[in-house]
Amino acid sequence: MAIGIDPTVDFAFKMLLGNPKHPAVTIHFLNAVLAGSPRIAAVEILNPILGQDGDDDKLAILDIRARDDQGRLLNIEMQAATHAGLRQRLTYYVSSLYAGQMHSGDAYHALRPAISICVLDALLFPSVPDLHLDFRLRNGRHDLVLTDDLQVHFIELPKYDLQQHVLAEATLLEKWVYFFRNVSQLTAEEVVHRLQDSVFLEAAGVLEMIAQSPQERQMYEARLKFERDQIWRLKAAKDEGLERGELTGRIRVFQSLLGLPEASASELEALDIAQLTNLAAELRAQFQNRC
C-alpha cells in the first residue's frame, strides 16, 4: 500500500527533517543541499515538535531550526506557494539567526554562518531552469566573495522533470526532490528500490508512522486542509484583484467617453465587486444610449 503522506505538507516536513529521533535523515538532506562542503556529520534540532497534543501554538511554527557540527545555524522550511514578501522574510530570518548569536563582549570573528533553506512547491524564479538556487553576499562584477556567512537556498520542486534525469545517475538533491514529489504514491519498498539509499527507507518509515498514528494523522490532515485553504485564499485574492482591475479600468474608460469626472482610487476601492459590476453596467448603458 502506498504511504499516502505528502512530505510537502509542513507538519510531515517537520516530522521528517526536524525529528531528533532521525538525525540521519536531516544530515543526508543538508549534505545534499549544501553539497557536503564542509560535510555535516551531526545535527542538533533546536525546536522539535514536543508533546504533539494538537495545540495550535505548537503547530504555529513549523519551520526547522538546527545547528550542525560546524556550529552553523540552519532554518529549514517548506512553502506550498509563493507570496509577497517571501524573499524578504527569508532574508530577515537568516539575518536574525546570524545577529542573534552576538552577546555583549563577543567578538565578531566568532560568529558562525547562518543558512536558510526553503523548499518550494511553486516557482519563485521561473526564468531560470535550476531547481536549486544559492544566494550569498558577493560582488557580481568581479565575483568577489564578501562572506559566505549568510546563505539563502531555494529548492523549487516543480522544476524537476523525471524524464530528464535517470534516477541511477541523479544527484542526492535530485533524489530528494524526487522523494518529495513522489513518495506519497509509493510503498517504502518502492522508495528504496528506486532511490538505492537506505536513508530514504528511513525517511519513508517516518511518513509511515504519521499514517499509522491516529493523533499524528489527524494533525497532518488538519495542516493539509489549512494549506489548501491558504492556497485557495491566495488564488481567490489574486482573481479578485484581476477582476477589480478590469472593472475599474472599464469604469474609467466609460467615464472618460461620457465626459464624467473620473472616480478616485479611494472611491473605487470602497466598492465591492458587485457594486463595481453594477456601476460598469450602468455607465455602459449610458454610453450605448448616446450612440
C-alpha positions in Angstrom: 0.0 0.0 0.0 1.2 3.5 -0.8 2.4 5.6 2.1 -0.2 8.2 1.4 1.5 11.0 3.3 2.7 14.1 1.4 6.1 15.3 2.8 5.4 18.8 1.4 2.7 19.3 4.0 4.5 21.3 6.6 3.7 19.1 9.5 5.0 16.0 7.7 8.0 18.0 6.5 9.0 18.9 10.1 8.4 15.4 11.4 10.7 14.2 8.6 13.6 16.7 8.7 13.1 18.2 12.2 12.9 14.9 14.1 15.6 14.4 16.8 14.9 10.6 16.6 16.0 10.5 12.9 19.1 12.8 12.6 20.5 10.7 9.7 17.6 11.9 7.5 18.3 15.6 8.3 22.0 15.2 7.9 21.5 13.5 4.5 19.2 16.2 3.3 21.5 19.0 4.4 24.6 17.5 2.8 22.5 17.1 -0.4 21.6 20.8 -0.4 24.9 22.2 0.8 27.0 19.8 -1.3 28.8 18.4 1.7 31.0 21.5 2.0 32.0 21.0 4.7 30.4 17.7 5.2 27.9 17.5 8.1 28.3 14.6 10.5 26.0 15.6 13.3 23.0 18.0 13.7 21.0 19.3 16.7 17.3 20.1 16.2 16.7 23.3 18.2 12.9 23.4 18.0 11.5 19.9 17.8 7.7 19.3 18.0 7.1 18.2 21.6 4.0 16.7 23.1 2.1 16.6 19.8 -1.2 17.3 21.6 -2.6 19.3 18.8 -2.1 22.6 20.5 -2.4 25.4 17.9 0.6 27.2 19.4 2.9 24.2 18.8 1.8 24.0 15.2 2.1 27.7 14.5 5.9 27.4 14.0 6.7 24.6 11.6 10.0 25.7 10.3 13.0 23.7 11.4 15.9 25.3 13.3 19.0 23.4 13.7 22.8 23.6 14.4 25.3 21.4 12.7 28.6 20.1 13.9 30.4 23.1 12.3 28.4 25.4 14.6 26.4 26.7 11.6 22.8 27.7 12.3 20.1 26.5 9.9 16.5 27.4 9.2 14.7 24.8 7.0 11.1 25.3 5.9 8.5 24.1 3.4 6.4 26.5 1.4 3.4 25.3 -0.7 3.0 28.6 -2.5 4.9 31.8 -3.1 3.6 35.0 -1.6 4.5 38.7 -1.4 7.4 39.3 0.9 8.8 35.7 0.9 12.3 36.8 -0.2 12.4 39.5 2.4 11.1 37.2 5.2 13.7 34.6 4.5 16.4 37.3 4.4 15.1 38.6 7.7 15.1 35.1 9.3 18.7 34.3 8.2 19.9 37.7 9.4 18.1 37.2 12.7 19.8 33.8 13.2 23.2 35.4 12.5 22.8 38.5 14.6 21.1 36.5 17.4 24.5 34.9 18.2 26.0 38.1 19.4 26.1 39.0 23.1 27.8 41.7 25.0 31.6 41.2 24.8 31.5 38.7 21.9 34.0 39.0 19.1 32.6 39.3 15.5 35.0 36.7 14.2 33.3 34.1 16.5 30.1 34.4 14.5 29.1 31.2 12.8 27.3 31.1 9.4 23.5 31.2 9.2 21.8 29.3 6.4 18.1 29.4 5.4 16.8 26.6 3.1 13.3 27.0 1.6 11.8 24.0 -0.2 9.2 25.5 -2.6 6.3 23.6 -4.2 6.0 26.6 -6.5 8.1 28.8 -8.8 9.7 31.9 -7.4 12.3 32.2 -10.2 10.6 30.8 -13.3 13.0 32.4 -15.7 15.9 30.1 -14.8 15.8 26.2 -15.0 18.0 25.5 -11.9 16.0 23.7 -9.2 18.5 24.8 -6.6 19.4 28.5 -6.3 22.0 29.6 -3.7 22.2 33.2 -2.7 25.2 34.7 -0.8 26.9 38.1 -0.4 29.1 38.6 -3.5 30.1 41.2 -5.9 28.7 40.1 -9.2 31.0 42.1 -11.5 34.2 40.7 -10.1 32.9 37.5 -8.4 34.4 38.6 -5.2 33.1 37.0 -2.0 32.3 39.3 0.9 31.3 36.4 3.1 29.6 33.0 3.0 28.2 33.6 6.5 24.7 34.5 5.1 23.1 32.0 2.7 19.6 31.6 1.4 18.8 28.4 -0.6 15.7 27.8 -2.7 14.7 24.3 -3.9 11.9 24.7 -6.4 10.3 21.3 -6.7 8.2 21.9 -9.9 11.5 22.4 -11.9 12.4 18.7 -11.6 11.4 16.6 -14.6 12.0 12.9 -14.1 12.2 12.4 -17.8 15.3 14.5 -17.9 17.0 12.6 -15.2 17.8 8.9 -14.8 17.4 8.1 -11.0 20.5 5.9 -11.0 22.6 8.9 -12.2 20.7 11.6 -10.2 22.4 13.7 -7.6 21.5 13.4 -4.0 19.5 16.6 -4.2 17.6 15.4 -7.3 16.8 12.2 -5.4 15.4 14.2 -2.5 13.3 16.3 -4.9 12.0 13.0 -6.4 11.2 11.8 -2.9 9.2 14.9 -2.1 7.2 14.8 -5.2 6.5 11.0 -5.4 6.8 9.3 -2.1 3.2 9.6 -1.1 2.2 7.4 -4.1 4.9 4.8 -3.4 5.4 2.0 -0.9 8.5 2.0 1.3 9.9 -0.9 -0.7 9.4 1.0 -4.0 11.2 4.1 -2.5 14.4 2.2 -1.5 14.3 0.2 -4.8 14.2 3.4 -6.9 16.5 5.6 -4.9 19.0 3.0 -3.8 19.8 4.6 -0.5 18.8 3.3 2.9 18.3 6.8 4.3 15.2 7.1 2.0 13.9 4.0 3.6 14.2 5.6 7.0 12.6 8.7 5.7 9.7 6.7 4.2 9.4 5.0 7.6 8.9 8.4 9.3 6.0 9.1 7.0 4.5 5.7 7.5 4.5 6.4 11.3 2.5 9.5 10.7 0.0 7.5 8.6 -0.3 4.8 11.3 -0.7 7.1 14.3 -4.3 8.4 14.7 -3.1 11.5 16.5 -0.3 12.4 14.1 -2.6 11.6 11.1 -5.2 14.0 12.5 -2.6 16.7 12.9 -1.3 16.1 9.3 -4.9 16.2 7.9 -5.5 19.5 9.8 -2.4 21.1 8.3 -3.2 19.7 4.8 -6.6 21.4 5.0 -5.1 24.6 6.3 -2.6 24.7 3.5 -5.2 24.0 0.8 -7.4 26.7 2.3 -4.5 29.1 2.2 -3.7 28.4 -1.4 -7.4 28.8 -2.3 -7.5 32.2 -0.4 -4.4 33.4 -2.3 -5.9 32.4 -5.6 -9.2 34.0 -4.8 -7.5 37.2 -3.7 -5.4 37.2 -6.9 -8.5 36.5 -9.1 -10.5 39.3 -7.3 -7.6 41.7 -7.8 -7.6 40.9 -11.5 -11.4 41.3 -11.7 -11.3 44.6 -9.7 -8.5 45.9 -12.0 -10.6 45.1 -15.1 -13.7 46.6 -13.8 -12.1 49.8 -12.5 -10.4 50.2 -15.9 -13.7 49.7 -17.7 -15.4 52.3 -15.4 -12.8 54.9 -16.0 -12.9 54.4 -19.8 -16.7 54.9 -19.9 -16.5 57.9 -17.5 -13.9 59.4 -19.9 -16.1 58.7 -23.0 -19.1 60.2 -21.3 -17.2 63.3 -20.1 -17.9 62.4 -16.5 -15.4 63.1 -13.6 -13.1 60.1 -13.2 -13.7 58.3 -9.9 -10.8 58.4 -7.5 -8.9 55.3 -6.4 -10.3 55.6 -2.9 -13.9 55.8 -4.2 -13.5 52.7 -6.3 -11.7 50.8 -3.5 -14.7 51.4 -1.3 -17.0 49.4 -3.6 -17.2 45.7 -3.6 -17.1 43.5 -6.8 -20.9 43.5 -7.2 -21.1 47.3 -6.9 -18.3 47.8 -9.4 -20.0 45.4 -11.8 -23.3 47.4 -11.5 -21.5 50.7 -11.9 -19.7 49.5 -15.0 -23.0 48.2 -16.5 -24.8 51.5 -15.8 -22.0 53.5 -17.5 -22.0 51.1 -20.4 -25.8 51.5 -20.8 -25.5 55.3 -20.7 -22.8 55.2 -23.4 -24.9 52.9 -25.6 -27.9 55.2 -25.3 -25.8 58.2 -26.5 -24.8 56.2 -29.5 
